[in-house]
């Protein structure tokens, strides 16, 4: 009975840690400027909680490079990651402008409207356009 109680407390602690780890994941992490590939990542804590985040880096040649980098970071916190799609982002900080377009050959096209909503959480004063044109 005591062992069951200890196990229950342990599971609650692990669940709380995974909830905190998920809550700590920023919704947006993209390069400061330029045109670069981006992906959406669904980050999950294994306790039926998840959120979709946007990642895009000018130093990554492929969409898979972004996913591999971020997946390793999430795994250190015990989080799982999957990529529903990607595209490209044009980021012009002087004009406060973001354009979301294109697709990933490996992951498919992300839901650009959802990406726009996520980007608006970090860039509320930007003009953000989406387009299904271009690669």
C-alpha positions in Angstrom: 0.0 0.0 0.0 2.8 2.3 0.9 4.6 1.5 -2.4 1.4 2.3 -4.4 1.2 5.7 -2.6 4.9 6.5 -3.4 4.3 5.4 -7.1 1.2 7.7 -7.3 3.1 10.7 -5.9 6.0 10.0 -8.3 3.6 9.9 -11.3 2.0 13.2 -10.2 5.5 14.8 -10.0 6.5 13.5 -13.4 3.2 14.7 -14.9 3.6 18.2 -13.4 7.2 18.3 -14.7 6.0 17.4 -18.2 3.2 20.0 -18.0 5.8 22.7 -16.9 8.2 21.6 -19.7 5.5 21.9 -22.3 4.4 25.3 -20.9 8.0 26.5 -21.1 8.3 25.9 -24.9 8.1 29.2 -26.8 5.4 29.3 -29.5 7.7 31.1 -32.0 11.4 30.9 -32.6 12.5 32.2 -36.1 15.4 34.0 -37.6 15.6 37.8 -37.1 15.5 38.5 -40.8 15.7 37.1 -44.3 14.0 34.3 -46.2 14.2 30.9 -44.7 12.5 27.6 -44.4 10.1 27.0 -41.5 8.1 24.1 -40.0 5.3 23.6 -37.6 6.0 21.2 -34.7 3.4 19.6 -32.6 5.0 19.3 -29.2 3.4 16.8 -26.7 4.2 15.8 -23.2 2.8 12.3 -23.3 -0.1 13.2 -20.9 -2.5 14.1 -23.7 -1.4 17.8 -23.7 0.2 19.4 -26.8 0.7 22.6 -28.6 1.8 23.7 -32.1 4.9 25.8 -32.4 6.7 27.5 -35.3 10.4 27.2 -36.0 12.4 28.7 -38.8 16.1 29.2 -39.1 18.2 30.8 -41.9 21.2 28.5 -41.1 19.1 25.3 -41.8 19.4 24.1 -45.4 16.5 21.6 -45.1 13.2 21.5 -43.2 14.4 18.3 -41.7 17.5 20.1 -40.2 15.1 22.4 -38.3 13.1 19.4 -37.0 16.1 17.4 -35.9 17.6 20.4 -34.0 14.3 21.2 -32.2 13.4 17.5 -31.6 16.7 17.1 -29.7 15.9 20.1 -27.5 12.4 18.9 -26.7 13.6 15.4 -26.0 15.9 16.7 -23.2 12.7 17.9 -21.5 10.9 14.6 -22.0 8.7 16.0 -24.8 7.8 14.4 -28.1 7.6 16.2 -31.4 6.1 15.7 -34.8 6.0 17.8 -37.9 2.7 18.3 -39.8 4.3 20.5 -42.5 6.4 23.5 -43.4 7.1 26.2 -45.9 9.1 29.4 -46.1 9.0 32.7 -44.2 10.2 36.1 -45.4 11.0 38.3 -42.4 11.6 42.0 -42.8 11.9 43.6 -39.4 12.4 47.1 -40.7 9.0 47.0 -42.4 7.5 44.8 -39.6 6.5 42.3 -42.3 6.3 38.5 -42.4 5.2 36.5 -45.4 4.4 32.8 -45.0 4.3 30.7 -48.1 5.4 27.5 -49.9 5.8 24.0 -48.6 8.2 21.4 -47.5 9.1 18.5 -49.9 9.7 16.2 -47.0 6.8 17.2 -44.6 4.3 18.7 -46.9 2.6 22.1 -46.6 1.9 23.5 -43.2 -1.4 25.2 -42.4 -0.2 28.8 -43.1 -3.3 30.3 -41.6 -2.5 28.5 -38.3 1.2 29.6 -38.6 0.0 33.2 -39.0 -2.0 33.0 -35.8 1.0 31.6 -33.9 3.3 34.3 -35.4 0.9 37.0 -34.3 1.5 36.0 -30.6 5.1 37.2 -31.0 4.7 39.8 -33.7 1.4 41.5 -32.9 2.4 44.8 -34.6 3.6 43.1 -37.9 1.7 42.8 -41.2 1.6 39.0 -41.8 0.7 37.7 -45.2 0.1 34.1 -46.2 0.1 32.6 -49.7 -0.2 29.1 -51.1 2.0 30.2 -54.1 5.7 29.5 -54.4 8.1 26.9 -53.1 
